[in-house]
Amino acid sequence: MRDHDAALDQAIREAAAILGDALVRLLFLDPANPQVDFPETESPHVTAG
């Protein structure tokens, strides 16, 4: 039997939470209200370069 690894268990729980959140966002995506995840895309001011 494998030894219990608390760090691995925590990492699995965190990955599952991230994947679950992503799945919910994909299933219930509201095109009229897009979600912004990254700080560099949060600004409404876009500069073309």
C-alpha positions in Angstrom: 0.0 0.0 0.0 1.2 3.5 -0.8 2.3 5.9 1.9 0.0 8.8 2.5 1.4 12.0 0.9 -0.4 15.1 2.2 1.3 17.4 -0.3 0.2 15.2 -3.2 -3.4 15.0 -1.9 -3.5 18.8 -1.6 -2.1 19.3 -5.1 -4.8 16.9 -6.5 -7.5 18.8 -4.7 -6.3 22.1 -6.0 -6.0 20.8 -9.6 -9.5 19.3 -9.4 -10.9 22.6 -8.1 -9.3 24.5 -11.0 -10.5 22.0 -13.6 -14.0 22.0 -12.0 -14.1 25.8 -12.2 -13.0 25.8 -15.8 -15.7 23.2 -16.7 -18.4 25.2 -15.1 -17.3 28.4 -16.9 -17.3 26.5 -20.2 -20.7 24.9 -19.6 -22.4 28.1 -18.4 -20.6 30.7 -20.5 -22.5 34.0 -20.9 -21.3 35.6 -24.1 -22.9 38.9 -23.1 -20.7 39.0 -20.0 -17.3 37.6 -20.8 -15.0 36.6 -17.9 -11.6 38.2 -17.7 -8.9 36.1 -16.0 -5.7 37.9 -16.7 -4.7 41.3 -15.3 -3.2 42.4 -18.6 -6.6 42.0 -20.3 -8.7 43.6 -17.6 -8.2 47.2 -18.7 -10.8 48.5 -21.1 -8.1 50.7 -22.7 -6.3 48.8 -25.4 -3.3 50.3 -27.1 -2.3 48.9 -30.5 1.4 48.7 -31.1 
